[in-house]
């Protein structure tokens, strides 16, 4: 890593909440609280507001130590501390470097600070900000990116999947995750597009699910939402519902998955359709372990072709995918 790249990495570990506070943003609580009083225990995210512009930003520190944010008012306004400054008038990277060198000379790096603690009031406000951002997504009739993965429009608009995926203003596909402990409210979302996979900056991973019906007797679990939908197109079943984990693990993700499994009638079938690789096999074993008390019959079903069920779908739908390419070229 070059010296310049190493400097950028260190900048991203600086305390973005403190920088935002210096620029007038305030922690959203009943009483105005200075940044220095936030330092406490663990938290997933912070909600801050600028009293003049009314801009609201949600911030958190990722596992790699980098602070990231997104603006509730503008979905294009998101990223690291560098993006934060560039979106607020310091356009050139050289000027950003100068500003962060100046500012950091009087601030300790965030990596040396304890995590921040969120009062319950701020947690509620952060969730409200997520819902405000989520409400701006649109419900389209079709998505060309998902079509390019072999998923047909009639699958996407079926009663099983309509409303379980949306689009943002950039055309990214949105797969919402919900928290059953909070009234089934949206708590985060996956973002997918060509060469891009992401997750809502201040969101929490639980699971994505299809729509359910009272007469469902099967649950299919995949590692990705696209794989779950692909499985349905390959193995249509009017009595099957679908879920994906998107890499969720730990008590939160596993708790949501266990609730989905136990939500089936006794004697139902739970198909573990995780990837055909070592990690997929390990996760299948993990599901069998934490859901062993559920009154369902478990079946492991790995794709016969490729790594996951979308690989299998693309192998089965070459003519459809090729027709999309010819259509784009006007042939």
C-alpha positions as CSV (number, residue, x, y, z in Angstrom):
1,X,0.0,0.0,0.0
2,X,1.4,3.4,-1.0
3,X,1.9,6.2,1.6
4,X,-0.9,8.2,0.0
5,X,-3.4,5.2,0.1
6,X,-2.4,4.5,3.7
7,X,-3.2,8.1,4.6
8,X,-6.7,7.8,3.0
9,X,-7.3,4.6,5.0
10,X,-6.4,6.4,8.2
11,X,-8.6,9.3,7.3
12,X,-11.6,6.9,7.0
13,X,-11.0,5.8,10.6
14,X,-11.3,9.3,11.9
15,X,-14.4,10.1,14.0
16,X,-17.0,11.3,11.4
17,X,-19.5,12.1,14.2
18,X,-17.0,14.6,15.7
19,X,-16.3,16.1,12.3
20,X,-20.0,16.4,11.6
21,X,-20.5,18.0,15.1
22,X,-17.8,20.6,14.3
23,X,-19.8,21.5,11.2
24,X,-23.0,22.1,13.1
25,X,-24.7,18.7,13.1
26,X,-26.2,17.7,16.4
27,X,-27.1,14.3,17.9
28,X,-30.9,13.8,17.8
29,X,-32.1,13.8,21.4
30,X,-34.4,16.0,23.4
31,X,-31.4,17.9,24.7
32,X,-28.6,19.1,22.5
33,X,-25.6,17.0,23.2
34,X,-22.0,17.8,22.3
35,X,-20.1,15.1,20.5
36,X,-17.7,14.6,23.3
37,X,-20.4,13.3,25.6
38,X,-21.4,10.4,23.2
39,X,-18.4,8.3,24.0
40,X,-19.7,5.3,26.0
41,X,-20.5,1.7,25.0
42,X,-21.6,-0.2,21.9
43,X,-24.0,0.9,19.2
44,X,-24.8,0.3,15.6
45,X,-25.5,3.8,14.4
46,X,-26.1,7.5,15.2
47,X,-28.6,10.0,13.8
48,X,-27.5,13.6,13.5
49,X,-29.3,16.7,12.2
50,X,-28.1,20.1,11.0
51,X,-30.4,22.7,12.5
52,X,-30.0,25.2,9.6
53,X,-30.3,22.9,6.6
54,X,-32.4,20.2,8.3
55,X,-30.2,17.6,6.8
56,X,-30.3,14.3,8.7
57,X,-27.5,11.8,8.5
58,X,-27.1,8.3,9.8
59,X,-23.6,7.2,10.8
60,X,-22.0,4.1,12.0
61,X,-18.5,2.6,12.2
62,X,-18.1,-0.6,10.1
63,X,-16.2,-3.7,11.1
64,X,-13.1,-2.5,9.2
65,X,-13.0,0.6,11.5
66,X,-14.2,3.0,8.8
67,X,-17.0,5.5,9.6
68,X,-19.7,5.6,7.0
69,X,-22.9,7.7,6.6
70,X,-25.9,8.4,4.5
71,X,-28.2,11.4,4.2
72,X,-31.9,10.8,4.8
73,X,-32.7,13.6,2.5
74,X,-30.5,12.6,-0.5
75,X,-29.7,9.0,-1.4
76,X,-26.7,10.2,-3.5
77,X,-25.1,11.7,-0.4
78,X,-23.4,8.7,1.3
79,X,-20.0,7.1,1.9
80,X,-17.0,7.8,4.1
81,X,-15.6,10.9,5.8
82,X,-14.1,11.8,2.4
83,X,-17.4,11.7,0.6
84,X,-18.9,13.7,3.5
85,X,-16.6,16.6,2.9
86,X,-16.8,16.5,-0.9
87,X,-20.6,16.6,-0.8
88,X,-20.3,19.7,1.4
89,X,-18.1,21.9,-0.8
90,X,-14.5,20.6,-0.6
91,X,-14.5,19.0,-4.1
92,X,-10.8,18.1,-4.8
93,X,-9.2,15.2,-3.1
94,X,-6.1,17.4,-2.4
95,X,-8.2,19.9,-0.5
96,X,-9.9,17.1,1.4
97,X,-6.5,15.8,2.5
98,X,-5.5,19.2,3.7
99,X,-8.7,19.7,5.7
100,X,-8.4,16.3,7.4
101,X,-4.7,16.7,8.2
102,X,-5.6,20.0,9.9
103,X,-8.6,18.7,11.7
104,X,-7.1,15.4,12.8
105,X,-4.0,17.0,14.3
106,X,-6.2,18.0,17.3
107,X,-8.4,14.8,17.3
108,X,-7.5,11.3,18.4
109,X,-8.2,8.6,15.7
110,X,-11.6,6.9,16.1
111,X,-10.0,3.5,16.4
112,X,-8.6,4.5,19.8
113,X,-12.0,5.6,21.1
114,X,-14.7,3.5,22.7
115,X,-17.8,2.8,20.6
116,X,-20.8,5.1,20.9
117,X,-23.8,4.3,22.9
118,X,-27.3,5.0,21.5
119,X,-30.1,5.9,23.9
120,X,-33.4,4.2,23.1
121,X,-34.7,7.6,21.9
122,X,-31.9,7.8,19.3
123,X,-32.5,4.2,18.2
124,X,-36.1,5.1,17.5
125,X,-35.1,8.2,15.6
126,X,-32.6,6.2,13.5
127,X,-35.2,3.7,12.6
128,X,-37.6,6.5,11.6
129,X,-34.8,7.9,9.3
130,X,-34.4,4.5,7.7
131,X,-38.2,4.2,7.1
132,X,-38.2,7.8,5.6
133,X,-35.4,6.7,3.2
134,X,-37.2,3.5,2.4
135,X,-40.4,5.2,1.6
136,X,-38.8,6.9,-1.4
137,X,-38.1,3.6,-3.2
138,X,-40.4,2.8,-6.1
139,X,-42.3,-0.4,-6.9
140,X,-41.6,-1.2,-10.6
141,X,-43.2,-3.6,-12.9
142,X,-39.9,-5.2,-14.0
143,X,-36.2,-4.9,-13.6
144,X,-33.7,-5.4,-16.5
145,X,-30.8,-6.4,-14.2
146,X,-32.9,-9.2,-12.6
147,X,-34.0,-10.2,-16.2
148,X,-30.3,-10.4,-17.1
149,X,-29.9,-12.9,-14.3
150,X,-32.5,-15.1,-16.0
151,X,-35.4,-14.0,-13.8
152,X,-38.5,-13.4,-15.9
153,X,-41.0,-10.5,-15.5
154,X,-43.8,-12.9,-14.7
155,X,-41.8,-14.2,-11.8
156,X,-41.1,-10.8,-10.4
157,X,-44.7,-9.6,-10.7
158,X,-46.2,-12.9,-9.3
159,X,-48.3,-12.8,-6.1
160,X,-45.4,-14.4,-4.3
161,X,-42.8,-11.7,-5.0
162,X,-44.6,-8.5,-6.0
163,X,-43.7,-5.9,-3.4
164,X,-40.8,-7.8,-1.9
165,X,-38.3,-6.0,-4.1
166,X,-38.1,-2.3,-5.1
167,X,-35.8,0.1,-6.9
168,X,-33.9,3.2,-5.8
169,X,-33.3,6.2,-8.0
170,X,-30.1,4.7,-9.3
171,X,-31.9,1.6,-10.5
172,X,-30.4,-0.6,-7.8
173,X,-32.7,-3.5,-6.7
174,X,-33.8,-3.2,-3.1
175,X,-34.5,-6.3,-1.0
176,X,-35.9,-5.2,2.4
177,X,-35.1,-6.9,5.6
178,X,-37.6,-6.7,8.5
179,X,-37.4,-7.0,12.2
180,X,-40.2,-9.2,13.7
181,X,-39.5,-7.8,17.1
182,X,-40.4,-4.3,16.0
183,X,-43.8,-4.8,14.4
184,X,-42.3,-6.3,11.3
185,X,-40.9,-2.9,10.3
186,X,-38.2,-2.5,7.7
187,X,-34.8,-2.4,9.5
188,X,-32.5,-2.5,6.4
189,X,-32.2,-3.6,2.8
190,X,-29.8,-5.3,0.4
191,X,-28.8,-3.4,-2.7
192,X,-28.0,-5.2,-6.0
193,X,-27.0,-4.2,-9.5
194,X,-24.4,-5.2,-12.1
195,X,-21.1,-5.6,-10.3
196,X,-22.5,-4.1,-7.1
197,X,-23.7,-5.5,-3.8
198,X,-24.4,-3.4,-0.7
199,X,-26.5,-3.0,2.4
200,X,-28.2,0.0,3.9
201,X,-25.5,1.9,5.8
202,X,-27.3,2.1,9.2
203,X,-29.5,-0.9,8.6
204,X,-29.6,-4.2,10.4
205,X,-29.5,-7.6,8.6
206,X,-32.2,-10.0,9.5
207,X,-33.7,-11.9,6.5
208,X,-35.5,-11.1,3.3
209,X,-38.7,-13.0,2.8
210,X,-41.2,-13.5,0.0
211,X,-44.9,-13.0,0.6
212,X,-46.6,-15.8,2.6
213,X,-49.9,-17.6,2.4
214,X,-51.9,-19.4,5.1
215,X,-51.7,-22.6,3.2
216,X,-47.9,-22.7,2.7
217,X,-46.3,-25.9,3.7
218,X,-42.7,-25.3,2.6
219,X,-40.0,-22.8,3.3
220,X,-37.0,-22.5,0.9
221,X,-33.9,-20.9,2.5
222,X,-31.1,-19.4,0.2
223,X,-28.1,-17.3,0.9
224,X,-29.2,-14.5,-1.5
225,X,-32.6,-13.2,-2.5
226,X,-31.8,-13.6,-6.2
227,X,-31.1,-17.3,-5.5
228,X,-34.4,-17.7,-3.6
229,X,-36.3,-16.2,-6.5
230,X,-34.3,-18.3,-9.0
231,X,-35.2,-21.5,-7.1
232,X,-38.9,-20.6,-7.4
233,X,-38.6,-20.2,-11.1
234,X,-36.9,-23.5,-11.5
235,X,-39.1,-25.4,-9.0
236,X,-42.5,-23.5,-8.9
237,X,-44.6,-24.5,-5.9
238,X,-47.8,-22.6,-5.0
239,X,-47.4,-23.7,-1.3
240,X,-43.7,-22.6,-0.9
241,X,-42.5,-19.4,0.7
242,X,-38.9,-18.1,0.5
243,X,-36.2,-16.5,2.6
244,X,-32.6,-15.4,2.2
245,X,-30.0,-14.4,4.8
246,X,-27.7,-12.1,2.8
247,X,-24.9,-13.1,5.1
248,X,-26.8,-12.4,8.3
249,X,-25.5,-14.3,11.3
250,X,-25.5,-14.2,15.0
251,X,-28.6,-13.9,17.3
252,X,-30.4,-11.3,15.2
253,X,-30.2,-13.1,11.8
254,X,-30.6,-16.5,13.2
255,X,-33.5,-15.4,15.4
256,X,-35.4,-14.0,12.4
257,X,-34.7,-17.2,10.4
258,X,-35.9,-19.4,13.3
259,X,-39.1,-17.4,13.5
260,X,-39.7,-18.0,9.8
261,X,-39.1,-21.7,10.2
262,X,-41.3,-22.0,13.2
263,X,-44.0,-20.0,11.4
264,X,-44.7,-23.1,9.2
265,X,-47.4,-25.6,10.2
266,X,-46.1,-28.7,11.9
267,X,-44.9,-31.3,9.4
268,X,-44.0,-28.8,6.7
269,X,-40.8,-29.0,4.7
270,X,-37.9,-26.7,5.1
271,X,-35.6,-26.8,2.1
272,X,-32.0,-25.6,2.8
273,X,-30.9,-24.3,-0.6
274,X,-27.6,-22.6,0.5
275,X,-24.7,-22.5,-1.9
276,X,-22.9,-25.6,-3.2
277,X,-19.6,-24.9,-1.5
278,X,-17.9,-25.4,1.9
279,X,-19.5,-22.3,3.4
280,X,-22.9,-23.3,2.1
281,X,-22.6,-26.7,3.7
282,X,-21.4,-25.2,7.0
283,X,-24.4,-22.8,7.1
284,X,-26.8,-25.6,6.3
285,X,-25.4,-27.5,9.3
286,X,-25.7,-24.4,11.4
287,X,-29.4,-24.1,10.5
288,X,-30.0,-27.7,11.4
289,X,-28.4,-27.1,14.7
290,X,-30.2,-23.9,15.9
291,X,-33.6,-25.0,14.4
292,X,-33.5,-28.6,15.6
293,X,-36.6,-28.2,17.8
294,X,-38.8,-26.9,15.0
295,X,-41.6,-29.2,13.9
296,X,-40.6,-29.4,10.3
297,X,-38.8,-31.8,7.9
298,X,-35.5,-30.5,6.7
299,X,-34.1,-31.2,3.3
300,X,-30.7,-30.1,1.8
301,X,-31.0,-29.2,-1.8
302,X,-27.8,-27.8,-3.4
303,X,-27.8,-26.7,-7.1
304,X,-26.6,-29.4,-9.5
305,X,-24.9,-26.7,-11.7
306,X,-22.7,-23.9,-10.6
307,X,-22.3,-22.5,-7.1
308,X,-25.8,-21.2,-6.4
309,X,-29.4,-21.5,-7.7
310,X,-29.0,-18.4,-9.9
311,X,-26.1,-20.0,-11.7
312,X,-28.4,-22.9,-12.3
313,X,-31.2,-20.7,-13.6
314,X,-28.8,-18.9,-16.0
315,X,-27.7,-22.2,-17.3
316,X,-31.4,-23.2,-18.0
317,X,-32.4,-19.8,-19.5
318,X,-29.7,-19.1,-22.1
319,X,-32.1,-18.3,-24.9
320,X,-34.1,-15.8,-22.7
321,X,-30.9,-14.0,-21.6
322,X,-29.6,-13.9,-25.1
323,X,-32.9,-12.4,-26.3
324,X,-32.4,-9.5,-23.9
325,X,-29.0,-8.8,-25.4
326,X,-30.4,-8.8,-28.9
327,X,-33.2,-6.5,-27.8
328,X,-30.7,-4.0,-26.4
329,X,-28.8,-4.1,-29.6
330,X,-31.9,-3.6,-31.7
331,X,-31.6,-6.8,-33.6
